[in-house]
Every structure is written in C-alpha cells, then in structure tokens.
Amino acid sequence: MTSPTTLAPAATTRDWVPRWARRHNAQLWFGSVILGIIVLTAIFAPLITTHSPTAPDVPNALLPPSSEHFFGTDNLGRDIFARVIYGTRSDLTIAVAAVIAPWILGMVIGAVSGYFGGWFDTIIMRVADIFTAFPFFILVISLVFILGNGAKSIFIAITAVSWVAYARIVRGEAMVLRNKEFIAACQVSGISTMRTLTRHVVPNVATQAIVYSMSDIVMNVGVIVTLSYFGLGIVPPTPDWGSMMADGQQFLAGGYYGLTLFPAGAVILTSLALALIGDGLAHVLRIDR
C-alpha cells in the first residue's frame, strides 16, 4: 500500500510579500503611505488644482475655504491649496537633493578615513570638529546670507555642512569593519584596496547612514522653511511653506488662521511621514542584518 501523497500548502498572499515587510512594521508602512500621497499630490499638482499658485486675484483676497478654494485664498487672492501643493515641490525637492550630495560625500570620506586611519583620518576629524563646533542652523544661515537667496544657495549651504554627520557615522562603522576577518581575507587574497572598499566596506557601513538620511531630510525641511520664513530662502513668488507662514502671520489677529495653519500642517505631516519611515527603516535593517 502506497503512502498518501503529501500536498504542498497553497501559496498565500503573505508569501508574495518581502520578508522585511512581514514584520508588522506599521511605522514604515504608515509613513510610506503618507509620504507617497504627498509626493503624488505634488507631482500631479496641475491635475489636482486648476488655480495658479502665483497669479494674484486681488478681488478674491482672503476668501474662506469653499468648494472653489479648498483652503481659501491669501491676501493677494492666490489659492492657498494650490500654493501648499506647489510648495511641496519646492521644499521637498531641495530637502531630498540636499541629502543625496552630503550622503555620497560623507560615505566616501568616512569610509576612506575609517578604513585607512593615519594622517588623512586626523585631518578629516579636525575639519569635522570645526564644523560641529558651530550650530548647524547658524552655519547654514550664514552661508545662505553670503551666497544669497534661492534654491541653489540653500543646496550648497546644506551640502557644505551636512556631510560631516555622515562622515562621522560611516567612519565609526569602517573602523570596526576593518578589523573583521573577511576584510583580512580580502587583503591576503590580493584583492585591490579599491575593490575592498567598494564591494565590502561601503555596503556594510551604509546602513546607519541610510537611516540617518530620513531624519536629515526632516532637518532640511525645517531649515528651508525657517530660511524662507525669515526671507532668506526660496525667492518669491515661488510657493514655499515658510514664506506662506510668514505672510499669513500678520493676518492671524483678523481670524485668518488658514494662511498660516495649512502650510504649517504640511510641514508637520511631511516631517511625521519621514520620521516614521526612518524609524521603520531602522527596525528593518536591524532585523535583516
């Protein structure tokens, strides 16, 4: 008598989901959904609203929220909803772009510094000490003041300061990694130093830098909004959350709270989404290492 055939269990939807996504990581999912909606709204802004974010319409100034103007209008009659959406393009694009360049620069400098040590490491750490001796906001504001207003100046200022944090993070990881057995095996087997760095060191030290980049974007959003609030950021009439809050502040006494609250809400929601993604990534990368 033959034994009964064992049937393989049917594949479930759970089996189609990546392993890291099955960790009940609500923070990463929730943050990704929020940020995804924000990004898609900014990308398809012309389809979502037909109002211009820059064209004034003075006869319709300071209108309350309605079906025509979801968030109302500002003191020049511009649609607040349109300005908040288009402001997402300005602020979030600069914030993300100003993370990519320091991330790459800090990764390279930190990996080389931590792996080789010696005089190069000493020089890099002394330069880093000079940057960290001053508050981040003060340095960025000072550089933007020297370079002038605009997205380009903000990008240069943040990049010139932010690389230090990534270099310190990666350097510490590289110093630990260079004493590992597999690195010694690479050296003994004749693998070139460049190949060892690019194939074995950098991929293994990038984890903490990736997690930190999420909080760095949040910080960059805060810097951009603060600079624009004080008139040192994105040049008008380009929509920007900081300048919107600054313009609307003078109308708070008259009960026109939407001019300030709606862009402030966009800042808070975006920062919350990025913070949740950062926490979720930290959980994922810690589990899967």
Residue pairs with C-beta under 8 A, 6 or more apart in sequence:
14 22
19 288
20 284
20 287
20 288
21 29
23 283
23 284
23 287
25 280
25 283
25 284
27 276
27 277
27 279
27 280
27 283
28 276
28 277
28 279
28 280
28 281
28 283
28 284
29 280
30 276
31 272
31 273
31 274
31 275
31 276
31 277
31 278
31 279
31 280
32 273
32 277
32 280
34 269
34 272
34 273
34 276
35 270
35 273
35 274
35 277
38 88
38 92
38 266
38 269
38 270
38 273
39 88
39 92
41 48
41 85
41 88
42 85
42 86
42 88
42 89
42 92
45 82
45 85
45 86
45 88
45 89
48 85
49 79
49 81
49 82
49 85
51 69
51 78
51 79
51 81
51 82
52 78
52 79
52 82
53 78
53 79
53 82
53 83
53 85
53 86
53 87
53 239
54 78
54 237
54 238
54 239
55 78
56 76
56 77
56 78
57 73
57 76
57 77
57 78
58 76
58 77
59 77
60 69
60 73
60 77
61 73
61 74
61 75
61 76
61 77
62 72
62 73
62 74
62 75
62 251
62 256
63 69
63 72
63 73
63 77
64 72
64 258
65 71
65 72
65 258
66 72
69 79
69 80
69 81
70 80
70 81
71 79
71 80
71 81
71 84
71 258
71 262
72 80
72 256
72 258
72 259
73 79
73 80
74 80
74 83
74 244
74 247
74 248
74 259
75 247
75 248
75 251
75 259
80 244
80 258
80 259
80 262
80 263
81 262
82 239
83 239
83 244
83 263
84 239
84 241
84 244
84 262
84 263
84 266
86 239
87 239
87 240
87 241
87 244
87 263
87 266
88 266
88 270
89 239
90 151
90 234
90 238
90 239
90 240
91 221
91 224
91 225
91 234
91 240
91 241
91 242
91 270
92 221
92 270
94 151
94 154
94 155
94 220
94 224
94 234
95 217
95 220
95 221
95 224
96 217
96 220
97 155
98 154
98 155
98 158
98 159
98 162
98 220
99 162
99 213
99 216
99 217
99 220
101 155
101 159
101 163
102 158
102 159
102 162
102 163
102 165
102 166
102 216
103 166
103 209
103 213
103 216
105 159
105 163
105 166
105 167
106 162
106 163
106 164
106 165
106 166
106 167
106 169
106 170
106 209
107 166
107 170
107 202
107 205
107 206
107 209
109 124
109 163
109 167
109 170
109 171
110 166
110 167
110 168
110 169
110 170
110 171
110 173
110 174
110 205
110 209
111 170
111 171
111 174
111 197
111 201
111 202
111 205
112 120
112 197
113 120
113 121
113 124
113 125
113 167
113 171
113 174
114 121
114 170
114 171
114 172
114 173
114 174
114 175
114 177
114 178
114 205
115 174
115 175
115 177
115 178
115 197
115 201
117 175
121 171
124 167
124 171
125 171
127 164
128 164
128 167
128 168
131 139
131 161
131 164
132 164
136 161
136 162
136 219
136 223
137 223
137 226
139 157
139 160
139 161
140 154
140 157
140 158
140 161
140 223
140 227
141 226
141 227
141 230
141 232
143 153
143 156
143 157
143 160
143 161
144 153
144 154
144 157
144 227
144 232
144 233
145 232
147 153
147 156
147 157
149 231
149 232
149 233
149 234
149 235
150 234
150 235
151 234
154 223
154 224
154 227
154 233
154 234
158 220
158 223
162 216
162 220
165 212
165 216
166 209
166 212
166 213
169 208
169 209
169 212
170 205
170 206
170 208
170 209
173 204
173 205
173 207
173 208
174 201
174 205
177 183
177 201
177 204
177 205
178 201
182 200
183 196
183 200
183 201
186 195
186 196
186 200
187 196
207 285
207 289
210 281
210 285
211 278
211 281
211 282
211 285
212 278
214 274
214 275
214 277
214 278
214 281
215 274
215 275
215 278
217 274
218 271
218 274
218 275
218 278
221 267
221 270
221 271
221 274
222 267
222 271
224 233
224 234
224 240
224 242
225 233
225 240
225 241
225 242
225 245
225 267
226 233
226 242
227 233
227 242
228 234
228 240
228 241
228 242
228 243
228 246
229 242
229 243
229 245
229 246
230 242
230 246
231 243
231 246
233 240
233 242
233 243
234 240
234 242
234 243
236 243
241 263
241 264
241 266
241 267
242 263
244 259
244 260
244 262
244 263
245 259
245 260
245 263
245 264
247 259
248 256
248 258
248 259
248 260
248 263
249 259
249 260
251 259
252 259
252 260
